[in-house]
Amino acid sequence: MSGTERDTLCAIALSVSSSPAGNDLWEAPSFHDASSAWDFLSARGGLATQAYITARYSSHPMQAAEQILKVCRKKSLRVDTCWDARYPRLLKEIARPPLVLYAQGGTAVERSIAIVGTRKADPGARETARRIAAELAANGFSVVSGMAVGVDREAHEGALSVGGMTVGVLANGIDIFYPAANSDLYRMILADGRSTLVSEYPPGIMAGKWTFARRNRIISGLSLGTVVVKAGAKSGALITARYALEQNREVFACPGTAFDESYFGCHGLIREGAQIVSSTEDILSQFTASAAGAMNAPACLAPAYDADDSVEPLEREILGLLGGESAEIDALVRMSGRDAASVNEALVMLELSGKIYRVGTRIERQRTGNPT
């Protein structure tokens, strides 16, 4: 086995291992290469494949990695690890980047801007997303979005309509076309030759409610800035904006009319300092030609939390319910009185910030002194 192949296998094995925070897996990128990271982190024992991946692959991470790489080669899927030169530079800069990106199509470019918003887009929002995407693409930017219906679809199509590039970030395995309504969009992106599809999930893995929130950090992480076209107060697009803030990236929001609740999320971002979009020029003006591939100073939007007070109300409630103990996810749903989707979304945020880690279906509070 060549050193390059072993590095790829080790990176995949680390990426599918459970309890990233509890097993110090987020420290892996600090090692010189994936083999060194795997040798050190696996030597302590206890690494197992994440439960949702064992439905298709081995429960032993290295065996799962061998199976995954075999499938990728059979389907001509690219595997980019965070140690590779072709791994997106901007994404590597974020906290807890995906250790592995599976890809189809071209190579993700550095000069990218994300466009996100509601799935329930009206004709006005769809036209806005398409126009902004087309004008950004015409000015040399690649457009990043999440391959959902509504605003996401219009963003991808807008870029393609002018011969520009687009990056679709998936919340499921790279080989799964979801939602089915966008199957034609998948084919258009792959036929384009330069545009690309990426995912941190191996082939054959289906999306779960929590994978969409987790995916959003990649959408913002690939991008110099994020544009929120239309979002209500509880829209998932706000998660992407929140990640963009934490990643020190620009945030833009399109305003709606007064009293229109479907824009309350955008209005909240604007009140907190996001830049108002009245035309695409409002976005373009933030990025000069000399800054291609680099960011200007961040927007004045204040971060949602700082290192000492880093949780939203539901996240804080969950930490309180956990105390110094652990609990099953179902129990947290019952105790909080919230719906399962909201609890899972909050758990994703807490896991990414290193405050909790998962052991099967149980949630453990990160103990003081443990590296995250």
Secondary structure per residue as TSV (DSSP state, phi and psi in degrees):
chain	resnum	aa	ss	phi	psi
A	1	M	-	360.0	130.4
A	2	S	-	-71.2	157.9
A	3	G	H	-61.1	-37.1
A	4	T	H	-64.6	-43.5
A	5	E	H	-65.6	-40.2
A	6	R	H	-65.5	-39.7
A	7	D	H	-58.9	-43.5
A	8	T	H	-63.3	-44.7
A	9	L	H	-62.3	-42.7
A	10	C	H	-64.6	-38.9
A	11	A	H	-64.6	-43.7
A	12	I	H	-63.7	-44.1
A	13	A	H	-59.1	-42.7
A	14	L	H	-64.8	-39.5
A	15	S	H	-67.9	-25.3
A	16	V	H	-99.1	-1.6
A	17	S	B	-73.8	147.3
A	18	S	S	-78.7	164.8
A	19	S	-	51.3	63.3
A	20	P	T	-54.6	-42.4
A	21	A	T	-72.6	-45.6
A	22	G	T	-65.1	-27.4
A	23	N	T	-105.0	14.0
A	24	D	T	61.6	23.7
A	25	L	G	-68.4	-24.4
A	26	W	G	-67.7	-13.6
A	27	E	G	-82.8	-10.0
A	28	A	G	-54.6	-42.6
A	29	P	G	-60.8	-17.1
A	30	S	G	-76.7	-12.4
A	31	F	S	-79.0	157.6
A	32	H	S	-62.5	-38.3
A	33	D	S	-150.7	171.0
A	34	A	H	-67.3	-35.1
A	35	S	H	-61.9	-43.8
A	36	S	H	-63.5	-40.8
A	37	A	H	-64.2	-45.0
A	38	W	H	-64.6	-46.8
A	39	D	H	-58.0	-42.2
A	40	F	H	-73.3	-48.4
A	41	L	H	-75.3	-30.3
A	42	S	H	-82.8	-19.6
A	43	A	T	-62.7	-25.5
A	44	R	T	-78.2	-11.8
A	45	G	-	80.7	170.1
A	46	G	-	91.5	-3.8
A	47	L	-	-76.4	132.1
A	48	A	-	-138.2	155.9
A	49	T	B	-68.7	140.8
A	50	Q	-	-56.5	142.7
A	51	A	T	-58.8	-39.9
A	52	Y	T	-71.3	-16.5
A	53	I	T	-88.7	-24.2
A	54	T	T	-70.3	-10.7
A	55	A	T	-65.6	-20.3
A	56	R	T	-123.5	-29.7
A	57	Y	S	-124.3	172.0
A	58	S	-	-60.6	152.6
A	59	S	S	-77.3	-12.9
A	60	H	S	-93.8	123.1
A	61	P	H	-54.4	-42.2
A	62	M	H	-69.9	-38.3
A	63	Q	H	-65.6	-40.2
A	64	A	H	-61.0	-40.4
A	65	A	H	-61.9	-42.7
A	66	E	H	-62.1	-41.0
A	67	Q	H	-66.5	-42.2
A	68	I	H	-64.3	-46.2
A	69	L	H	-62.7	-36.4
A	70	K	H	-62.7	-43.2
A	71	V	H	-64.8	-42.8
A	72	C	H	-59.8	-42.7
A	73	R	H	-67.3	-39.1
A	74	K	H	-63.8	-35.8
A	75	K	T	-99.3	8.2
A	76	S	T	57.0	44.5
A	77	L	-	-97.5	139.5
A	78	R	E	-87.3	142.2
A	79	V	E	-117.9	110.9
A	80	D	E	-109.1	123.0
A	81	T	E	-101.4	161.2
A	82	C	T	-70.3	-3.8
A	83	W	T	-94.5	-8.3
A	84	D	S	-81.8	148.8
A	85	A	T	-65.7	-28.8
A	86	R	T	-85.5	-3.8
A	87	Y	S	-64.9	135.1
A	88	P	-	-56.2	125.7
A	89	R	H	-60.6	-46.2
A	90	L	H	-61.3	-38.4
A	91	L	H	-68.3	-35.2
A	92	K	H	-66.2	-21.0
A	93	E	T	-78.3	-15.8
A	94	I	S	-79.1	163.9
A	95	A	S	-70.5	132.3
A	96	R	S	54.2	60.1
A	97	P	-	-70.0	156.6
A	98	P	-	-61.0	134.1
A	99	L	S	-69.9	-26.9
A	100	V	E	-136.5	138.3
A	101	L	E	-118.3	126.5
A	102	Y	E	-93.5	139.5
A	103	A	E	-143.1	151.0
A	104	Q	E	-130.5	142.7
A	105	G	E	98.9	-147.4
A	106	G	S	-76.3	-166.5
A	107	T	-	-104.6	130.2
A	108	A	-	-57.2	133.3
A	109	V	-	-96.0	160.6
A	110	E	S	-76.1	-33.4
A	111	R	S	-88.1	77.8
A	112	S	E	-125.6	151.0
A	113	I	E	-132.8	134.6
A	114	A	E	-88.8	142.3
A	115	I	E	-126.9	121.5
A	116	V	E	-135.7	167.0
A	117	G	-	166.4	-169.7
A	118	T	-	-67.9	148.8
A	119	R	S	-73.7	-26.6
A	120	K	S	-94.5	58.8
A	121	A	-	-80.1	135.4
A	122	D	-	-83.8	172.5
A	123	P	H	-54.7	-37.7
A	124	G	H	-64.7	-44.3
A	125	A	H	-67.5	-39.2
A	126	R	H	-62.4	-43.6
A	127	E	H	-65.3	-39.4
A	128	T	H	-62.2	-47.7
A	129	A	H	-61.5	-44.1
A	130	R	H	-64.6	-42.9
A	131	R	H	-67.0	-46.1
A	132	I	H	-60.4	-44.3
A	133	A	H	-61.8	-44.9
A	134	A	H	-62.8	-42.3
A	135	E	H	-72.1	-34.9
A	136	L	H	-66.2	-44.5
A	137	A	H	-63.1	-39.0
A	138	A	H	-64.7	-21.5
A	139	N	T	-99.0	15.8
A	140	G	T	92.3	6.6
A	141	F	-	-92.8	143.9
A	142	S	E	-87.0	139.8
A	143	V	E	-101.6	124.9
A	144	V	E	-107.2	135.5
A	145	S	E	-157.3	-176.2
A	146	G	-	-104.7	13.1
A	147	M	-	64.5	19.2
A	148	A	-	-85.6	171.1
A	149	V	T	-74.5	169.3
A	150	G	T	84.7	-132.7
A	151	V	H	-58.9	-43.1
A	152	D	H	-56.7	-49.4
A	153	R	H	-59.5	-45.4
A	154	E	H	-63.0	-35.8
A	155	A	H	-63.6	-48.4
A	156	H	H	-61.4	-47.4
A	157	E	H	-65.5	-36.7
A	158	G	H	-60.2	-43.6
A	159	A	H	-64.8	-44.9
A	160	L	H	-65.6	-30.4
A	161	S	H	-64.8	-21.9
A	162	V	T	-111.4	16.5
A	163	G	T	77.2	18.4
A	164	G	-	-89.1	179.5
A	165	M	-	-103.6	149.7
A	166	T	E	-140.7	151.9
A	167	V	E	-122.1	120.7
A	168	G	E	-99.6	120.7
A	169	V	E	-101.8	120.7
A	170	L	-	-97.6	151.7
A	171	A	S	-101.6	13.2
A	172	N	S	-142.1	-177.8
A	173	G	-	-54.6	146.8
A	174	I	T	-62.9	-20.8
A	175	D	T	-98.1	6.9
A	176	I	-	-106.5	125.9
A	177	F	-	-88.9	104.4
A	178	Y	-	-141.3	132.8
A	179	P	S	-74.4	158.6
A	180	A	G	-59.1	-30.3
A	181	A	G	-61.9	-19.3
A	182	N	G	-103.7	16.5
A	183	S	H	-56.8	-38.2
A	184	D	H	-66.4	-33.3
A	185	L	H	-67.1	-41.0
A	186	Y	H	-56.3	-46.5
A	187	R	H	-65.5	-37.4
A	188	M	H	-63.8	-42.2
A	189	I	H	-65.4	-43.9
A	190	L	H	-69.1	-33.2
A	191	A	H	-73.2	-21.1
A	192	D	H	-64.1	-34.2
A	193	G	S	91.7	-36.7
A	194	R	S	-102.9	-31.8
A	195	S	-	-72.9	166.3
A	196	T	E	-147.2	157.3
A	197	L	E	-115.5	136.1
A	198	V	E	-134.7	154.1
A	199	S	E	-157.7	150.8
A	200	E	S	-92.2	1.5
A	201	Y	S	-102.0	136.0
A	202	P	-	-65.0	164.5
A	203	P	T	-55.5	142.1
A	204	G	T	84.7	-4.2
A	205	I	-	-88.3	124.7
A	206	M	-	-81.0	154.8
A	207	A	-	-72.4	148.0
A	208	G	-	-122.1	169.0
A	209	K	H	-57.2	-37.7
A	210	W	H	-75.9	-23.2
A	211	T	H	-69.4	-25.0
A	212	F	H	-69.6	-43.9
A	213	A	H	-64.8	-40.2
A	214	R	H	-66.2	-37.4
A	215	R	H	-59.8	-32.7
A	216	N	H	-62.9	-25.8
A	217	R	H	-68.5	-25.7
A	218	I	H	-76.8	-40.4
A	219	I	H	-56.4	-51.2
A	220	S	H	-71.7	-34.9
A	221	G	H	-67.0	-27.5
A	222	L	T	-78.5	-9.4
A	223	S	-	-117.5	148.7
A	224	L	S	-69.8	-30.5
A	225	G	E	-157.3	163.1
A	226	T	E	-124.1	130.3
A	227	V	E	-106.8	121.5
A	228	V	E	-99.5	111.7
A	229	V	-	-80.2	-49.3
A	230	K	S	-152.0	127.5
A	231	A	-	-155.4	130.6
A	232	G	-	-77.6	-178.9
A	233	A	T	-65.1	-24.0
A	234	K	T	-115.9	20.4
A	235	S	-	-66.9	142.9
A	236	G	T	-64.0	-21.5
A	237	A	H	-61.8	-26.9
A	238	L	H	-68.6	-26.2
A	239	I	H	-65.0	-41.7
A	240	T	H	-62.6	-41.9
A	241	A	H	-62.9	-39.1
A	242	R	H	-63.4	-44.5
A	243	Y	H	-60.4	-42.0
A	244	A	H	-58.2	-40.4
A	245	L	H	-62.9	-46.6
A	246	E	H	-63.3	-29.6
A	247	Q	T	-87.8	3.5
A	248	N	T	64.4	41.0
A	249	R	-	-110.0	163.2
A	250	E	E	-69.9	146.6
A	251	V	E	-129.1	132.0
A	252	F	E	-125.4	149.9
A	253	A	E	-141.0	139.2
A	254	C	-	-91.1	127.6
A	255	P	-	-81.0	149.6
A	256	G	-	-109.5	-170.3
A	257	T	-	-80.8	159.9
A	258	A	T	-58.7	142.8
A	259	F	T	71.4	5.4
A	260	D	-	-87.7	102.3
A	261	E	G	-62.5	-24.7
A	262	S	G	-69.9	-8.0
A	263	Y	G	-113.7	5.5
A	264	F	H	-60.0	-32.8
A	265	G	H	-64.4	-42.6
A	266	C	H	-63.9	-42.8
A	267	H	H	-62.5	-38.9
A	268	G	H	-62.9	-41.2
A	269	L	H	-62.4	-42.1
A	270	I	H	-64.7	-41.8
A	271	R	H	-60.4	-32.7
A	272	E	T	-85.9	-2.3
A	273	G	T	119.7	-1.7
A	274	A	-	-62.3	149.1
A	275	Q	E	-78.3	132.0
A	276	I	E	-74.0	137.3
A	277	V	-	-105.6	109.7
A	278	S	S	-107.0	-15.9
A	279	S	S	-159.4	163.9
A	280	T	T	-62.5	-26.4
A	281	E	H	-60.8	-29.4
A	282	D	H	-60.9	-30.4
A	283	I	H	-83.7	-49.3
A	284	L	H	-59.2	-34.5
A	285	S	T	-64.6	-18.5
A	286	Q	T	-80.5	-14.3
A	287	F	S	-127.1	104.9
A	288	T	-	-81.1	164.8
A	289	A	G	-59.6	-33.0
A	290	S	G	-73.7	-12.0
A	291	A	G	-101.4	14.7
A	292	A	T	-57.4	124.9
A	293	G	T	84.5	1.3
A	294	A	S	-138.4	162.1
A	295	M	-	-100.4	147.0
A	296	N	-	-77.9	-175.3
A	297	A	S	-60.1	145.8
A	298	P	-	-66.0	157.7
A	299	A	-	-64.3	164.1
A	300	C	S	-83.3	8.6
A	301	L	-	-63.3	125.4
A	302	A	-	-74.1	140.6
A	303	P	-	-62.3	150.1
A	304	A	S	-66.0	-24.8
A	305	Y	-	-161.4	162.4
A	306	D	B	-109.6	-176.3
A	307	A	T	-63.2	-25.7
A	308	D	T	-95.9	-15.6
A	309	D	B	-137.9	72.9
A	310	S	-	-104.3	29.6
A	311	V	-	-135.8	148.6
A	312	E	-	-79.6	168.3
A	313	P	H	-54.3	-46.3
A	314	L	H	-67.3	-37.5
A	315	E	H	-62.5	-42.4
A	316	R	H	-63.5	-38.6
A	317	E	H	-64.1	-41.7
A	318	I	H	-64.6	-42.5
A	319	L	H	-61.0	-37.1
A	320	G	H	-66.3	-39.0
A	321	L	H	-66.8	-35.5
A	322	L	H	-71.8	-38.4
A	323	G	T	58.0	-129.7
A	324	G	T	-101.5	11.4
A	325	E	S	-107.3	-162.2
A	326	S	E	-127.4	165.3
A	327	A	E	-156.6	152.3
A	328	E	E	-71.2	149.1
A	329	I	H	-59.7	-43.3
A	330	D	H	-59.0	-36.6
A	331	A	H	-67.8	-38.7
A	332	L	H	-64.1	-37.4
A	333	V	H	-62.3	-45.6
A	334	R	H	-65.0	-46.1
A	335	M	H	-67.1	-34.6
A	336	S	H	-79.5	-23.6
A	337	G	T	74.2	10.7
A	338	R	-	-98.2	166.6
A	339	D	-	-74.0	156.1
A	340	A	H	-60.9	-36.8
A	341	A	H	-62.8	-43.8
A	342	S	H	-65.4	-40.3
A	343	V	H	-65.6	-44.1
A	344	N	H	-63.5	-38.5
A	345	E	H	-62.7	-43.3
A	346	A	H	-65.4	-37.3
A	347	L	H	-64.9	-38.3
A	348	V	H	-60.1	-45.6
A	349	M	H	-61.2	-42.9
A	350	L	H	-68.2	-36.4
A	351	E	H	-68.2	-42.3
A	352	L	H	-65.6	-30.1
A	353	S	T	-87.2	2.5
A	354	G	T	78.1	16.2
A	355	K	S	-89.6	-21.2
A	356	I	E	-138.2	168.7
A	357	Y	E	-147.0	159.8
A	358	R	E	-101.1	139.7
A	359	V	E	-127.7	94.2
A	360	G	T	65.5	-122.8
A	361	T	T	-96.7	5.4
A	362	R	E	-97.9	149.3
A	363	I	E	-109.9	127.0
A	364	E	E	-109.2	138.7
A	365	R	E	-74.5	130.4
A	366	Q	-	-63.6	125.8
A	367	R	-	-81.2	145.2
A	368	T	T	-58.7	132.4
A	369	G	T	97.8	-17.8
A	370	N	-	-75.7	134.8
A	371	P	-	-69.3	147.9
A	372	T	-	-121.0	360.0
